[in-house]
């Protein structure tokens, strides 16, 4: 193939002049983009609004616990199984989906070590075993769950707490969210008028809900073990109120 002709001196001079111009254009492009972004950020206002709703708590949770200890691990484990099985008999008899729900909780078994002796060369010595088991009863039938506590004798009441059911929480969150959004829109329109603008457009918004989940149960409330034949009155309980707060924050473009 024939060798292409070498570029002339005039061509080389044009290339030498065009290269710096291209470099300057590339350097100016990011600055122009930043200036355009800065211009678009004018007349932007950051706002926030919130709404709160207080509703009665409708979900009762009672956690029953059993603790056993002894020198034999298998015997302690068997005692815990018997305690849970005995408690499940009256609990299952009244269980209804959504009203009274029953489920087993934690089950643990751990060694209990003897105090260390300075003269002993061996490692720690197991002096016995201790374990615990839980049974969780929860639901919207507050009176039924309170009455059930008097019929379970093989386990003690470990924790008691009220919260909102999933249905109640979803309903309250939907209503409160609508109120918070309406307040955000009203605030944005008011700010636009005060700045001398005719309206606004939404740029971005973020919603947050408090509390976001079930409330923690209070500290343990233990009771003494009763004889199997003894009948106990229902546990006195009183539901409180929960406050659901929805916050809306974001930015608007005044126009």
N, C-alpha and C positions, 0 to 999 in steps of 0.2 A: 504494500500500500504506500502511496506517496506521502512523504512527511508534510504535515500542515505548515503553512508559512508562519514564521515568527511574528508576534504582534509588533506593530509599528510603534515609533516613539510617541506619536499622538495618542494612540490607544492607551499606552502605559500611563501617559499624563492624565487622561480622563479617569482611569481606574484609581490612580493615586488621589485624585480630588474627590471621587465618589465615596471612597472608603471612610474618610473622616465624617462625611455628611451622614452616612448610614449609622455610624457609631453614635453621633449626636442624636439622631432620631430615636435610636433604641434607648438612649439614656433619658430622653425626655418623655417617653411613653409612660413609664411607671409614675412619673411626677404628674402627668396629666390625669392618669387614672385616680391617683390619690386626691387630686383637686376636685375631680368629679364626685368621688365618694364624700369628700368633705362638704361639697355643696349640697348633696342629697341628704346629709345629716342635719341641715338647718331646719328650724321649726319643728324639732322632735322633742316631745315631752315624755318623761318617765312618770308613770302613775301607779298607785296601789289602792286597793279597796278590799274590804272584807265584810263578812256577815256571819252571825252566830245564831244558833238555835239551841235552846235548852229543852230536853225531852226526858221523860222518866225512863230509867233503865228497866228493861223487860227480860233480861237473861240472867238466871241465877246459876252459879257454878259452886258445887260443893266437892271438895277433894277429901276422901277418906284415906287414912293411912294406918298401916299395921307395922309394928317394929318388934322383932324377935331376936334373941341372942341365945347362944348355947355353945357347948364344947364340940358338937358335931355339926358339920356344914350341911349334911343331908337332912338332919333332923330340923335345923332352922329353916331350911328351904321348904320342907314339908309343912311346917307350921304356918309359913306365910301363904302357901297354896291353899291350905285349909281355911285360913282367915278370909282370903279373897273369895273362895268358892261359897263360903257361908254368907258373905255380904251380897253376892250376886243373886241369891235366891229371892229375897224380897225386892231387890232392885229390878230384876228382869220381869217380875210380876206386874209392875206398874209402868214399864218402859213404853213410850209412844214416840214416834218420830216427831221431832220439833217441840214436843211437850216435855218429855222426860227422856233424855238420852243417856245411856250407860256405856262406859268403856273402861277397860283396865288401863292403869297408868304405869308409872315406873316400877321396876322390880330389880332390886340389887342385893348382892350378898358379898361381904368383904371380911377378911380376917381381922381379928383384934389381937394385937401383939402385946406380949408381957413387957413390963418395964425392963430396960437394959441393966445387966449386972456387970460391974467392972471386971470381975474375975472370969467372966465367961469368954471363951475364945471363939465360940461359934457365933453365927449370925443371929438375927432376931428370931425369937421363939413365938409361935402362934399360941395364944392363950385361949382363944375361942373364936366364935364367928358371930357376926351381927348382920342383920338384913332388914330391908323395908320393902313394902309393896303399897301401891296406890290404886284406888278406885275412883273414877271421876263420874259424877252425876251432874248433868246440866240440862237446862231447858227453860221454856217459858211458863211452865206450870209451877209457879213459885210455891203455892200452897201444897201441892203434891210432893215436891222435893223436900220441903220442910217437914212434912209428915213422915217421909221415908227415913229421915235421920233418926227418928225414934225407934225404927224397926231394924236397924243395923247395929249389932252388938259385938261383932267380931273385929271391928275396926273403929278407930277414933276419928273425929272430925279434925282434919289437918288445916284446911283453908276454906274460906267462904268469901265469895265476891260477886258483885253485880256488874253487868256490862250491857251493851246494846246488842240485840240479835242482828244477824246479817240483814234480814228484811228491813228492820227498823233503821239500821244504819244507812242502807242504800236509799231508803225513802227520804230520810232527813238530809243526807248529803246532796241528793238531787234538788230538793227544795232550797237548801242553803246556797248551793252553787248558782242557781238562777238568781237569787237575791244579790249575791256578790257580783255577778256579771252585770246586772242592772245598775248597781251602784258604781261600778267601774265606768260604764258607758255614760251615766249621768255626770260623773266627775270629769270625764274627758270632754263632754260637750260644754260644761261650765268653764273649764280652763280655756277651751278654744274661744269662747265668747269673750272671756276676760282679756285675752291677748289680741282681740280684734279680728279673729278669723271666723269664717262662716261655718266651719265644720272640721272634721278630722277623718283620718283613715287609720285602721289598726295595723301596726307593724308587727308586733309580736306580743304574746301573752303567756303567762305561766300561772297554773292553778295549784294550790296546795291545800290539804285538809288536815285539821288537827281535832281530836286525836286521830291517828291513821289506823289504829287497830284496837283490839280488845284491851281494856284496862288491866293492869297487873292486879293480881289477887293480894289482899292484905296479909299481914303477918299471921303465922299459924295460930289457930284457936283450938287448943287441945281440950279434951274432956276425959274424965276417968272412964275406964272400961266398966261396963255394967254386966250383971249376970244375965245369961241367955234368957231366963224366964222373966226378967224384969222388963216392964214396959215403960218407955220414956215418952214425955210429951214432945210435940213437934218443936223443932228449932225455931226460936223467935227471930224473924228476919224482917227487914224494912228496906225497900228499894230506894235508892237515891235518884239523882238526876245527872245526866251527862250533857255536856256542852260540845256541840260540833261546830267548828269554825272553818270556813272556807275563805282563803285569801286569793285575790287576783292581782298580779303585778305585770306590768308590761310597758310598752312605749307606743305612742301614737304620733302620726304625722299631721300637723296642723295644715289646713288648706283653706 
